[in-house]
Amino acid sequence: MDRNEHEHVIEVTDLRRVYGGGFEAVRGITFHVKQGEIFALLGTNGAGKTSTVEVLEGLAAPSAGHVRVLGHDPFTERAAVRPRTGVMLQEGGFPSELTVSETTRMWAGCVSGARDPREALALVGLERRADVRVKQLSGGERRRLDLALALLGDPEVLFLDEPTTGLDAEGRRDTWDLVRALRDAGTTVLLTTHYLEEAEGLADRLAILHEGRIAVSGTPAEVTAAQPSRISFELPTGYFPGDLPPFAALGVCGHDVQGRVLRLHTRELQRTATELLLWARRSGLALHGLDARSASLEEAFLTIAREVSAPGEPAEPRKPEHAV
Ligand SMILES: Nc1ncnc2c1ncn2[C@@H]1O[C@H](COP(=O)(O)OP(=O)(O)OP(=O)(O)O)[C@@H](O)[C@H]1O
């Protein structure tokens, strides 16, 4: 591999995208993706993921800021960028009467230096469906066909917009294995996804978008570590949160009560759990519904998603934000 491993293959600087009518869908985001890295863009519905990816794919110009893919402006230098990138859109939109094989061959005719269409189908496990009409494919098989087409040009950069939507668990795992293999061979991958376990298991780094801004970013471990762990249980009859030992002594950094269920937030899960159980034993109490769970990407995502701005009020970026 003669590519520079540390090169920023994708550079996004202060990107803004304003639609006709003045709605600002992307409000100044900055991130970089290194060569041979899988970067995931996560976000609530309407957060601006597709609006961002479309600019990277050269389908739209930035309203402000700038974007580079492989060192070029993907919009004004489309001819230089497009042959080196593979794009898997959310909706493939193939003619449904063509077979899988015909579709792949037709697409290969539009790609310079395309790999053997049969090889692309084999990569996504569709070789046995080559003679089936596209309209007869399941939703998951169509996603795999979308991916096969994106891989035809053996791209250096792959844009995957929700690549595993509609796939069953096995198909999803197969796609993850394929994306990892492509990354290991040097391909740079930018993907959007709604599946948090997909981002957690697949991405080297990720950014969570919210209302057009990057709310948090970093490696999955960094983003997760910024969240507290949780312990919840039913308050024993006649007990209130104030009857527990002082929260500071338990290492608790926050709490909430829903009905009789007390939820403690902590950054020291082992210490808090130990102190809580010792207190329960000393007090002769059974803690029903006891549940302790480490911080997760899901927790980070839900925390951000709950921070809904008031109508007309721009969302403020969260601090601290990891460097990307
Ligand atoms: N052509 C358009 N004109 C006006 N507003 C648009 C247009 N396309 C998207 N938007 C708005 O921009 C915002 C961001 O949309 P975008 O599709 O980028 O979000 P997303 O994060 O990809 O969402 P999802 O997860 O639902 O696919 C949304 O509020 C959407 O309604």
The ligand as a Gaussian input file, in Angstrom:
#p B3LYP/6-31G(d) Opt

LIG

0 1
 N      -34.360000      20.022000      -0.198000
 C      -34.615000      20.469000       1.033000
 N      -35.214000      21.662000       1.231000
 C      -35.461000      22.146000       2.471000
 N      -35.132000      21.477000       3.607000
 C      -34.545000      20.282000       3.467000
 C      -34.251000      19.718000       2.195000
 N      -33.648000      18.510000       2.394000
 C      -33.567000      18.348000       3.726000
 N      -34.102000      19.407000       4.368000
 C      -34.169000      19.598000       5.814000
 O      -32.858000      19.659000       6.331000
 C      -32.789000      19.011000       7.599000
 C      -31.702000      17.967000       7.561000
 O      -32.112000      16.925000       6.712000
 P      -31.162000      15.673000       6.400000
 O      -31.892000      14.800000       5.408000
 O      -29.818000      16.144000       6.063000
 O      -31.132000      14.970000       7.832000
 P      -30.655000      13.520000       8.228000
 O      -29.802000      13.697000       9.441000
 O      -30.038000      12.815000       7.084000
 O      -32.041000      12.856000       8.630000
 P      -32.556000      11.336000       8.578000
 O      -31.869000      10.616000       9.690000
 O      -34.015000      11.500000       8.872000
 O      -32.258000      10.776000       7.222000
 C      -34.183000      18.459000       7.880000
 O      -34.849000      19.365000       8.722000
 C      -34.819000      18.408000       6.515000
 O      -36.215000      18.576000       6.609000

